[in-house]
Amino acid sequence: MMFYMIFFLFIALLPCNQLQMKKNILIVTRNLPPLIGGMERLNWHIADELSHQHHISLISHQAAKATSPTNIAFFAVPLKPLPFFLISSFFRTLYCCITQPIDVLFAGSGLTAPIVVLLAKLFRKKSVIYIHGLDIGTNNKVYNLFWIPFIRHADQVIANSSPTYQLCLQKQIAQTKLSIVHPGVTYPPKAKNEVLIQSLKNKYNLNDKKVLISVGRLTERKGINEFLDHCLPKIISAHPNTVLVIIGDTPSQSLNKNLQSKEMIMATANQHGIEEHVIFTGNISQDEILSSFYYLADLHVFPVKHIPEDPEGFGMVAIEAAAHGTPTVAFATGGVIDAVQNQITGILIDQQNYESLAQAIITALSNPVLEKQECMRYASNFSWKNMGRKISNLIDP
């Protein structure tokens, strides 16, 4: 009798997450590496983190298989053309629902929501959709006519930021279904590699320079061309040793066709005679190199434009910069207001006020006042582990 009492007392004292039963979760998404972008990194980490607590199967494009998390079952479909990806994903998901024990169907973005919701209803499974700003803010008539109703009928909708949450409410998604789980970052970040940092400084001639970095795809929303046109000449006039390092490239597989190019941006730099102050590195896939750029930078600039039909869902790069102790100067638009804690991890400027944006950067370069430790403390709240735990708790409350 004493043995049983001790046993049941032990069970009662176990943390709740240890008592949760493992779920069989099928994730369906187009957004995975080697495609470049925040959504791609996010979906990889969702699959990876959930795989530590549940049984995960993943349906995505063939190229993603080589770099997918190790302890999952991967099912490949063609990446393009887009209709073929959607049709193939539907039939692959249908096959998995018939042949495997599936508890939850999870869409990594609004794109695959119809597949997940329809088949979850058919097989009486739970459907979960992770929503990004563009998933819900777009004014595309076809998408709003066919995709949004499926999102409304999901069992659970997870928004990536408070502005995305508000957009969901505007699109008449029930508040009872809605939650917010911010994307994550690698925290703690990779340790400083002083040898690599010095090597990068030598390679790109960054010694004794004020270094601004921009990290992300070259799309119209990111606003790099406008930043060069309206801000960078004024910053260079005040700090002639300033260099802008642009990490990223024009995405070749993006569904968003409002893009900018290196040629366009350099043409703008040439018009102002500042081409020697602009450096392109292209996409950086090696984490240690990207970390080193964050460490060596004085500021991360994030001049995202306010485009209602193409909103910035969150702004993971601002959290990545903060994790390395590097503050961000940005426009207060979309999910950026969740990613940057004003006057703590960065400075938020009124939308499209380029004069104030330039002046804020000039002042920050002259007199740095934001504490690196405060930046890192804020970023610690956004670790991938915390994100995975929150999503898991929503799936299996």
N, C-alpha and C positions, 0 to 999 in steps of 0.2 A: 504493500500500500504506500509506504513512504517513497519507494522508487517512482511510482506513478505520479505522486504529488510533486516530486522534484522535476519530473519530466514535463508535466503540464505547466509548471511555473516557469521553466526554462523557455518553453514555446511562447508563453505569454509575454515574456520579456524581450523576445527577439524584435529587432527593428522591423517596422512594417514592410520595408522594401525587401526584406529577406523572406517574408511570408507570401509575397506576390508570386503567383504562378507564372511561369514563362509562357509568353504568347508566341504564336506563329504569325509573323508579320511579313507581308509581301509589299515591298516598296516598288512603285512604278514611277520612273522619272527619266527625262531626256538629259537632265542637267547633271552631268558627272564629268570629272577629268577623264581624258586630257583636254576637254573643252575648258576654256579659261573663264573664270569669273567667280563672284561671291556665291552665287546660287550653286555652282558646281562644287565648290569647297564645302558649302553647307550640307548638301545632300550626301556627300561622301562621309562626313562626320556624323550625320544623323544615322546612317546605316552602321557605321563603326560603333558608335556609342550604344545604340540599341542592341547590337549584337552581343554586348557584354551581359545583357539581362534577358534577352529573348532570342528566339530562333528566327533569323532573318533570311528572306529570299529577296533577290533584287532583279528587276527587269529594266534593262537600259541598253544603250547602243554598244555594238561589238567592241569598239576601241576602249571602252571603259573597263572591260574585263581584266586587262593586264594590271591595272592599278587599283582594283576594287579591294575593299577590306577582306582580310584573309579567311575569316571564319563565317562566311555567308555562302549561300547557293546563288550562283549568277546565271541568268538567262538572257542571252543576247538577241537583239533585234537590229535591223538596219537603222542608221542614223537619219538618212535622207533618201528620197524626198520626204518632207514632213508628213504628208498623208499616209505614206507607206509605213513610217515609224508608228503612227497612231494605230493603223489597222493591225500591224504586226504585234504591237503591244497589247491590243485588245485580245487577240486570239491566244497569245502567249499567257496572258493573265487568266483567260477562260480555262486554258489547259491546266494551269497551276491550281485553280480553284476546284477542278474536277479530280485531279490526281493527288493533291497534297492537302494535309490538314491546315487550313488557313483560318486564323481568327480575325485578323485585321488587314484591311487593304489600305495602303498609305500612298497618297500622291505627293510627290516632292515639289509640285507646283500646280497652279491651276490648269496647266496644259493637259495633264493626264487625269484631271478630276472626273470627266465623264466616264472614263474606263473604270475607275475605282468605284464611283458611286453606283453606276449601273450594275456592275457585277456583284457588288456588296449587297445591293437590294435583292438580286436574283438568288444569291446563295445564302442570304441572311447572315452576313458578316458585318463587322463594324467598319465604317469608312471614315478616314481621317485625311484632311487636306491641309498641307502647309502652304500658306498664301504669302506671296511677295507683293510689293506695291504695284508692279506692272500687271500682275495677275488680276487685279481688281480695279485698278484705276484707268485702264485702257478705254478709249472710246471706239474701239473697233466694233462695228455693228454686228458682224457675224459672231464674234466672241461673246458679246453681251447677249445676243439672242439665244445662243446654244450652250455656251459654257457656264455662264453665271447661274442659270437655273439648276444645273447639276451641283454647283458649289453650294447653293442654298439647301439642297437635299442631303448633303453630307451629314454624318452623325456628329462629327467634330471638325471645327475649322480653327487652325492655329495661325494667327497673324504674326508677322515678323517684327512689328513695331506698333506703337500706339497710333500713328497716322494711318497705317494699313488697317488697323482695327476699326478706326472711324470710317474709312472707305468701305469696309465690309458692311457696317451698319447702314451706310447710305445706299448700298446695293441690296438692302433688305435681307441680309443674312441674320438669322435669329441670334440675339445676344446670348441666349442660353447655350448656344453651340460654340461661342467664340472664346478664345483665350489668346494671350500674348506670350510667345516664347522667342526671345531675341536670339539671333544667330550667335555663334561662339567664336572664340579665338584660342589659339594654342597658348596656354598659360600654366606655369611660367614660360616665357619665351626661351628660345635657345640662348645659351650663355654668350656673352660678348667674346668674339674672336678678334683680338686686337691685330693680329697678323693679317687676317683677311680684310679687316676694315682698312688698314693701311694700304694693302694691295689694291683695293678698290679706289681709294683716294689717288693713288699713283696712276692707275689705269685711266681714270676719268679726269685727272688733273683737278682734284677737289681739295688739295692742300691749301690751307689759309683762305678757304672760301666759305661764304654763307650758303648753306645747302638747303634748298627747298625740294621736297620730293612730292610727286603725284603718283599714286598707285591705282591702277585700274584700267579697264578697257576704254578705248578711245571712241566714246559715243557722244552724241550731241548733248545728252543730259549731263555728262561729266564736266562739260564746259571748259576744257583746257584751252581751246582756241580763243575763246572769249577772254579767258584769264590772261593769255599772252597779249591780247590786243589792248585790254583796258587796265591791267594791273602791273604786269611785269616791267614795262618800261619805267614806271614811276618808282618801283622798288629798286631797280638797278640804278636809277638816278640818285636815290638816297644811299644805297649800299652797292657801289660799283663792283664789288667782288661777289655778288650773288649769282648763284647758278641754280637753274631748275632742272632736276633730274626726273624724266618721265619714264616710269616703269609700267609697261603695258603696250598694247598694240591694237590695231583695228581688228575686231573679232570677225573671223571668216565664216563661222557657223552660227552667228547670232540670228535669232528671229527678229530682233529689233534692227531695222534698216536705217535708222537715223544715226549715222556714224560720222566720225571725223577721221582724218588720215594724217599720217606723219607729214606728207607733202603739204597738206593744207596748213598745218600748224607751223611748219618751217617757212612757208610763204608769208605768214603773218609775222613771224620773227624777223624775216628779211626786210619787210616793210618798215620795221622799227629799228633795224640795224642792231638787233640783239641776238643774232643767230649763234654767236659764240657763247652765249649764256644759257643755251638750251641743249640738253643731252638726252638722247633716247637710248635706253638699254634694251628695248623690246620686252617681251614676257620673260619673267624669271621664275623657273620652276623649282630651283634649289632653295629650300627653306633657309639654309644658313646664309646664303648670299642676300636674300631679301631681308632677313633679320639684320644683317650688317648695314644695309642701307637705312633701315629705320634707326639704328643706333647712331649712325654718323650724321644724320640729318638734323638741322636746327629746327625745322618745322615741316609738318605735313600739311599740304594745301589741298582743299577739297571744295572747289568752286562749283558745286553742283547747281545746275539751273533749275528753276521752278517751272516744270512742265506738267500741268495737271493730268494730262492723258498719259504721261510717262514718268511717274513719280519715283523718287529714290526711296526704295522700301526701307532700308536701314542705314547702311554705311559701315560695313565690317572693317574697312581699312582704317577708319578712325579709331576703332577699338584696338586693332593690331598695332597701330602707331603708339597708342597709349600704353599698351603692354610693354613696349620698349622704352617708355619714359619720354616719348616724343609727342608734344602737343599738336593739335590740329586747329587750323583756321579755316572756317567754312561758312557757307550760307546756311541759315536756319530754315531748311526746307525738308519736307518729307521726314523719313525716319532718322535723318541726321540729328534731329533734336533729341533722340534717344541715345544716339551713339556718342555724342559729345556733351560732357557736363560743363556748361558755360562757366568760364573763369576758373575752372579746376583742371580739366583735361584739354581745354582749348578755348577758342573764342568764336562765338556765333555772331554772324552779321546778318542784318536784314536782307531778305531776298533781293538779288540783283543789284545791290548797292556796291558797285565795284570800287568807288572812291573810298568808302569805309573799309572794304576788304583790303585794298592796297595799304591804307594807312595803318590798319591793325597789324599787318605783316611787318611793315617798316618799324613800328613801335616795338613789336615782339623781338625783332632781330637786334634792335638797339639796346633793349633792356629786358632780357628774359625774366619773367616773374612767376611763371607756372612751374610748380615743383614736379620733378620727375617721379618721385615716390607717390605723389597723389595721383598722377596719371596711371601708374602701375596698380595702385590700390583699386581704383575704379574698374580697370580692365579685368581684375581678378574675378569680378562678379560674372563675367561673361565666358568663363572657361567652357570648353566643349563638354567636359564632364557634367557641369551644372546644367547645360542645355539638354543633354541626353537624359538626365534625371527628371527634368521638368516634363519633357515629352513623354517619357515612360510613365510618369505619374498620371498624365492625362489619358493615356491609352489604357492604363490598368489602374484606375483609382482605388 
